[in-house]
Amino acid sequence: MTTLRAFTCDDLFRFNNINLDPLTETYGIPFYLQYLAHWPEYFIVAEAPGGELMGYIMGKAEGSVAREEWHGHVTALSVAPEFRRLGLAAKLMELLEEISERYEESTFQGHREEIHHSITAPRET
């Protein structure tokens, strides 16, 4: 059973099986850390039962509170070759969309902390 959970700094040392694929665009460690620091609720990893990382999605929130325009942006979505064709990318996108909708609603109500706590608890799919 796959677990979807918040990405951690330790995962940066474990995701070579995903990032070394020629179809995956990779970034420097500071770039990943910037996203992890600014938008932790938008950085999610899929983990196999044995602990191997299967894929991840990295995104951010963009918009204007003053104009009440807010949306999520997908920066990177990648699945390791051996875990492709399982619907994992679709699950990661669904979760990011759900988080974006809750983020948008809570931004105008001031409850961003609730979203972060909802993603820190691992989900099984």
N, C-alpha and C positions, 0 to 999 in steps of 0.2 A: 504494500500500500504506500502510495506517495504522500509525503508530508509537504505542505506549502507553509513556509514560515518566513519571518523577517530575516533578511540578509544580515550577517554580522561581519565584523572586521576579519575574523578568523577564516571566513569563507573565501577571502581573497587569496589565501594560500592553498585552497582546495578546488578551485574551479578551472584548472588547466584543461581538463578533459572537455570542457565546454568551449573555452576561449581559443584553444589551439587549432580548432577546425577552420579550414580555409574560407568557409562561408560566414564566419563570425568576425565582425569588426571589433577590434580590441582597443582599449584605452590605457593610459597610464594609471598607476595606483592612485595618484592624487585626484584624478577625475572621479574614480569610484568612491573615494573617501569623501569628496565634496557632495556627491549625491547622497551618500549614507548619512552625512551630517545634516544636510538641509532638508531632505525628503525621505526619512527612514521608512515611513509607511508606504512609500512607492517603490521600495527595493525589496523584492521577494525572491526567494530561492525555492526550488523543488528538490527534495531530497529523497533518495531511494531508501528502502528499509535497512539496507546495509550501511547507510551513511554516505554513499556516493552522491555527489551533486549531479542532478539531471538537467537542470536548466535554471534560468533566472530571467526576471524582467526588472528593468530599471526605468523609472520615470520621474516626473516632477509635476508640480502644480504651477499653472500659469494663469495670469489674469489680473483683474482689477477689482478690489473690494469696493471702491467708490462707485464703479459702474455696475457692480454685481454681475460681473462676467468672470467666471472661473472655470477652468477645465484641466483635465489631466493630459499629460504629454508623455508618450512612450519614447524613451531614448534608446533603449536596447532591449531586445527579446531574443534569447538564444536557447536552444536545446541541444545537448550533446548528441552526436550522430547515432549512438546506440540506443537513444531513448526517443527518437523521432517517430512520427506516425502513430503516436499513442494519444493524441489530443492534448498533450501537456501545454503547448503554446496557447491553445484556446482557453484552457483552464486559468493560466496565468493572466491572460487578457481579461477574462471575466472578473477575476479578483481585482485587477487594477481598475477596471471600470466601476466596480462596486465601491472601492475605496475612494475613487474620484468623486462619485456621486455623494457619498457621505461627507467627504471633505468639503465639497461645494456647499452643502446644506449647513454644515457646522461652522464654516468660515464666517458666515453671516450671523451665526448664533454664538460664536466664540467657544466652541467645544472641540477644538482640534485634538486635544489630549485623548478624548474618547476613541478616536480613530486609531491613534498609535497603539493604544492598549488592546484594541480588537485584533490587530495583526500580529502582535507579539506572541499570542497564543497560537501554537502550530495547528494547522488544519490537515486532515487526512482526506485524500480523494480516492 
